[in-house]
Amino acid sequence: MAASAFTDSQQQQLLQLARQAIASDLGEADAPAESSDDPELNHPGASFVTLKIDHQLRGCIGTLEAHQPLHLDVIHNARAAAFSDPRFAPLSKPELNQIHIDISVLTDPEPLPPITEEQLLATLRPGIDGLILKEGARRATFLPSVWESLSQPEDFVRELKRKAGLPANYWSDSIRCDIYQAHCFSET
């Protein structure tokens, strides 16, 4: 399913599954169903689940490539964002009612041919493209939503290199990049 083809009902179902998965791990709800009545949500999909409290990041975990049904990917990533993001302590029961959930469903990443940093900067479409940067064993990604805080391609790429553990001014002919887009939706 194309990432842009989700109905309001499908978006709401995925958001409810994410919240239910987190709540169930806190003992506040039953576990979400392992299958979906919506056949479109049973197709393989890659997603990121982002948790925020008062507009501040509280957890974000996802997958870059589809390897399981989308609804299961969302459930898994919601739990991981709440309890396994190494940047944060596990979510607590009192925080459950404070979190705001965002879901990004990714398109398949498209590898770019080997390019210079200047070519990459000219290729990126702010607000549209997510980027995966790979150098040897190092890999990092920024979702398209990161453009909200890093609006210039130079800043976007510089900070992504830092996230990958590389110096901000680093570039090599061996760097590989993939571009993807995401359909994003969130709780109201």
Contacts in CASP RR format, 6 or more apart in sequence:
PFRMAT RR
TARGET T0000
AUTHOR 0000-0000-0000
METHOD contacts of the structure
MODEL  1
MAASAFTDSQQQQLLQLARQAIASDLGEADAPAESSDDPELNHPGASFVT
LKIDHQLRGCIGTLEAHQPLHLDVIHNARAAAFSDPRFAPLSKPELNQIH
IDISVLTDPEPLPPITEEQLLATLRPGIDGLILKEGARRATFLPSVWESL
SQPEDFVRELKRKAGLPANYWSDSIRCDIYQAHCFSET
1 40 0 8 1.000
1 43 0 8 1.000
1 45 0 8 1.000
1 70 0 8 1.000
2 107 0 8 1.000
3 105 0 8 1.000
3 106 0 8 1.000
3 107 0 8 1.000
3 181 0 8 1.000
3 182 0 8 1.000
3 183 0 8 1.000
4 183 0 8 1.000
5 40 0 8 1.000
5 183 0 8 1.000
6 14 0 8 1.000
6 40 0 8 1.000
6 105 0 8 1.000
6 183 0 8 1.000
6 185 0 8 1.000
9 38 0 8 1.000
10 38 0 8 1.000
10 40 0 8 1.000
10 41 0 8 1.000
11 103 0 8 1.000
11 185 0 8 1.000
13 36 0 8 1.000
13 38 0 8 1.000
13 41 0 8 1.000
13 71 0 8 1.000
14 41 0 8 1.000
14 47 0 8 1.000
14 70 0 8 1.000
14 71 0 8 1.000
14 74 0 8 1.000
14 103 0 8 1.000
14 105 0 8 1.000
14 185 0 8 1.000
15 101 0 8 1.000
15 103 0 8 1.000
15 185 0 8 1.000
15 186 0 8 1.000
15 187 0 8 1.000
17 32 0 8 1.000
17 33 0 8 1.000
17 71 0 8 1.000
17 74 0 8 1.000
17 75 0 8 1.000
17 78 0 8 1.000
18 49 0 8 1.000
18 74 0 8 1.000
18 75 0 8 1.000
18 77 0 8 1.000
18 78 0 8 1.000
18 101 0 8 1.000
18 103 0 8 1.000
19 78 0 8 1.000
19 101 0 8 1.000
19 187 0 8 1.000
20 29 0 8 1.000
20 30 0 8 1.000
20 31 0 8 1.000
20 32 0 8 1.000
21 31 0 8 1.000
21 32 0 8 1.000
21 74 0 8 1.000
21 75 0 8 1.000
21 76 0 8 1.000
21 78 0 8 1.000
21 79 0 8 1.000
22 78 0 8 1.000
22 79 0 8 1.000
22 82 0 8 1.000
22 91 0 8 1.000
22 96 0 8 1.000
22 99 0 8 1.000
23 29 0 8 1.000
23 96 0 8 1.000
24 30 0 8 1.000
24 31 0 8 1.000
24 32 0 8 1.000
25 79 0 8 1.000
25 82 0 8 1.000
25 83 0 8 1.000
26 91 0 8 1.000
26 92 0 8 1.000
26 93 0 8 1.000
26 96 0 8 1.000
28 93 0 8 1.000
28 96 0 8 1.000
32 75 0 8 1.000
34 72 0 8 1.000
35 42 0 8 1.000
35 71 0 8 1.000
36 42 0 8 1.000
36 69 0 8 1.000
36 71 0 8 1.000
38 71 0 8 1.000
41 69 0 8 1.000
41 70 0 8 1.000
41 71 0 8 1.000
42 69 0 8 1.000
42 70 0 8 1.000
42 71 0 8 1.000
43 69 0 8 1.000
43 70 0 8 1.000
44 66 0 8 1.000
44 67 0 8 1.000
44 68 0 8 1.000
44 69 0 8 1.000
44 70 0 8 1.000
45 63 0 8 1.000
45 66 0 8 1.000
45 67 0 8 1.000
45 68 0 8 1.000
45 69 0 8 1.000
45 70 0 8 1.000
45 73 0 8 1.000
45 105 0 8 1.000
45 106 0 8 1.000
46 62 0 8 1.000
46 63 0 8 1.000
46 64 0 8 1.000
46 65 0 8 1.000
46 66 0 8 1.000
46 67 0 8 1.000
46 73 0 8 1.000
46 105 0 8 1.000
46 106 0 8 1.000
46 108 0 8 1.000
47 62 0 8 1.000
47 63 0 8 1.000
47 70 0 8 1.000
47 73 0 8 1.000
47 74 0 8 1.000
47 77 0 8 1.000
47 103 0 8 1.000
47 104 0 8 1.000
47 105 0 8 1.000
47 106 0 8 1.000
48 60 0 8 1.000
48 61 0 8 1.000
48 62 0 8 1.000
48 63 0 8 1.000
48 77 0 8 1.000
48 103 0 8 1.000
48 104 0 8 1.000
48 106 0 8 1.000
48 143 0 8 1.000
48 182 0 8 1.000
49 60 0 8 1.000
49 61 0 8 1.000
49 62 0 8 1.000
49 74 0 8 1.000
49 77 0 8 1.000
49 78 0 8 1.000
49 80 0 8 1.000
49 81 0 8 1.000
49 101 0 8 1.000
49 102 0 8 1.000
49 103 0 8 1.000
50 57 0 8 1.000
50 59 0 8 1.000
50 60 0 8 1.000
50 81 0 8 1.000
50 101 0 8 1.000
50 102 0 8 1.000
50 103 0 8 1.000
50 104 0 8 1.000
50 143 0 8 1.000
50 145 0 8 1.000
51 57 0 8 1.000
51 58 0 8 1.000
51 59 0 8 1.000
51 60 0 8 1.000
51 81 0 8 1.000
51 82 0 8 1.000
51 91 0 8 1.000
51 99 0 8 1.000
51 100 0 8 1.000
51 101 0 8 1.000
51 102 0 8 1.000
52 58 0 8 1.000
52 59 0 8 1.000
52 99 0 8 1.000
52 100 0 8 1.000
52 102 0 8 1.000
53 95 0 8 1.000
53 98 0 8 1.000
53 99 0 8 1.000
53 100 0 8 1.000
54 98 0 8 1.000
55 100 0 8 1.000
58 88 0 8 1.000
58 91 0 8 1.000
58 95 0 8 1.000
58 99 0 8 1.000
59 81 0 8 1.000
59 82 0 8 1.000
59 85 0 8 1.000
59 87 0 8 1.000
59 88 0 8 1.000
60 81 0 8 1.000
60 85 0 8 1.000
61 77 0 8 1.000
61 80 0 8 1.000
61 81 0 8 1.000
61 84 0 8 1.000
61 85 0 8 1.000
62 73 0 8 1.000
62 77 0 8 1.000
62 80 0 8 1.000
62 81 0 8 1.000
63 73 0 8 1.000
63 77 0 8 1.000
64 106 0 8 1.000
64 109 0 8 1.000
64 132 0 8 1.000
64 141 0 8 1.000
64 178 0 8 1.000
64 180 0 8 1.000
65 108 0 8 1.000
65 109 0 8 1.000
66 73 0 8 1.000
66 108 0 8 1.000
67 73 0 8 1.000
68 76 0 8 1.000
70 105 0 8 1.000
74 103 0 8 1.000
78 101 0 8 1.000
82 90 0 8 1.000
82 91 0 8 1.000
82 99 0 8 1.000
83 90 0 8 1.000
83 91 0 8 1.000
84 90 0 8 1.000
91 99 0 8 1.000
100 186 0 8 1.000
100 187 0 8 1.000
101 186 0 8 1.000
101 187 0 8 1.000
102 145 0 8 1.000
102 184 0 8 1.000
102 185 0 8 1.000
102 186 0 8 1.000
102 187 0 8 1.000
103 184 0 8 1.000
103 185 0 8 1.000
103 186 0 8 1.000
104 143 0 8 1.000
104 144 0 8 1.000
104 145 0 8 1.000
104 182 0 8 1.000
104 183 0 8 1.000
104 184 0 8 1.000
105 182 0 8 1.000
105 183 0 8 1.000
105 184 0 8 1.000
106 180 0 8 1.000
106 181 0 8 1.000
106 182 0 8 1.000
107 180 0 8 1.000
107 181 0 8 1.000
107 182 0 8 1.000
108 180 0 8 1.000
109 132 0 8 1.000
109 178 0 8 1.000
109 179 0 8 1.000
109 180 0 8 1.000
110 178 0 8 1.000
110 179 0 8 1.000
110 180 0 8 1.000
111 176 0 8 1.000
111 177 0 8 1.000
111 178 0 8 1.000
112 120 0 8 1.000
112 123 0 8 1.000
112 176 0 8 1.000
112 177 0 8 1.000
112 178 0 8 1.000
112 179 0 8 1.000
114 173 0 8 1.000
114 176 0 8 1.000
115 123 0 8 1.000
115 177 0 8 1.000
116 171 0 8 1.000
117 157 0 8 1.000
117 171 0 8 1.000
120 153 0 8 1.000
120 157 0 8 1.000
120 177 0 8 1.000
121 153 0 8 1.000
121 154 0 8 1.000
121 157 0 8 1.000
122 153 0 8 1.000
123 179 0 8 1.000
124 131 0 8 1.000
124 153 0 8 1.000
124 156 0 8 1.000
124 157 0 8 1.000
124 179 0 8 1.000
126 147 0 8 1.000
126 151 0 8 1.000
126 152 0 8 1.000
126 153 0 8 1.000
126 156 0 8 1.000
127 144 0 8 1.000
127 145 0 8 1.000
127 147 0 8 1.000
127 148 0 8 1.000
128 144 0 8 1.000
128 147 0 8 1.000
128 181 0 8 1.000
129 144 0 8 1.000
129 179 0 8 1.000
129 180 0 8 1.000
129 181 0 8 1.000
130 141 0 8 1.000
130 142 0 8 1.000
130 143 0 8 1.000
130 144 0 8 1.000
130 146 0 8 1.000
130 179 0 8 1.000
130 180 0 8 1.000
130 181 0 8 1.000
130 182 0 8 1.000
131 141 0 8 1.000
131 142 0 8 1.000
131 156 0 8 1.000
131 157 0 8 1.000
131 160 0 8 1.000
131 177 0 8 1.000
131 178 0 8 1.000
131 179 0 8 1.000
132 139 0 8 1.000
132 140 0 8 1.000
132 141 0 8 1.000
132 177 0 8 1.000
132 178 0 8 1.000
132 179 0 8 1.000
132 180 0 8 1.000
133 139 0 8 1.000
133 140 0 8 1.000
133 141 0 8 1.000
133 157 0 8 1.000
133 160 0 8 1.000
133 161 0 8 1.000
133 164 0 8 1.000
133 175 0 8 1.000
133 176 0 8 1.000
133 177 0 8 1.000
134 164 0 8 1.000
134 175 0 8 1.000
134 176 0 8 1.000
134 177 0 8 1.000
134 178 0 8 1.000
135 164 0 8 1.000
135 166 0 8 1.000
135 170 0 8 1.000
135 172 0 8 1.000
135 174 0 8 1.000
135 175 0 8 1.000
135 176 0 8 1.000
136 174 0 8 1.000
138 164 0 8 1.000
138 165 0 8 1.000
138 166 0 8 1.000
139 164 0 8 1.000
140 160 0 8 1.000
140 161 0 8 1.000
140 163 0 8 1.000
140 164 0 8 1.000
140 165 0 8 1.000
141 160 0 8 1.000
142 150 0 8 1.000
142 156 0 8 1.000
142 159 0 8 1.000
142 160 0 8 1.000
142 163 0 8 1.000
143 182 0 8 1.000
143 184 0 8 1.000
144 181 0 8 1.000
144 182 0 8 1.000
144 184 0 8 1.000
145 182 0 8 1.000
145 184 0 8 1.000
146 156 0 8 1.000
147 156 0 8 1.000
150 156 0 8 1.000
150 159 0 8 1.000
158 168 0 8 1.000
158 169 0 8 1.000
159 168 0 8 1.000
161 167 0 8 1.000
161 168 0 8 1.000
161 170 0 8 1.000
162 168 0 8 1.000
END
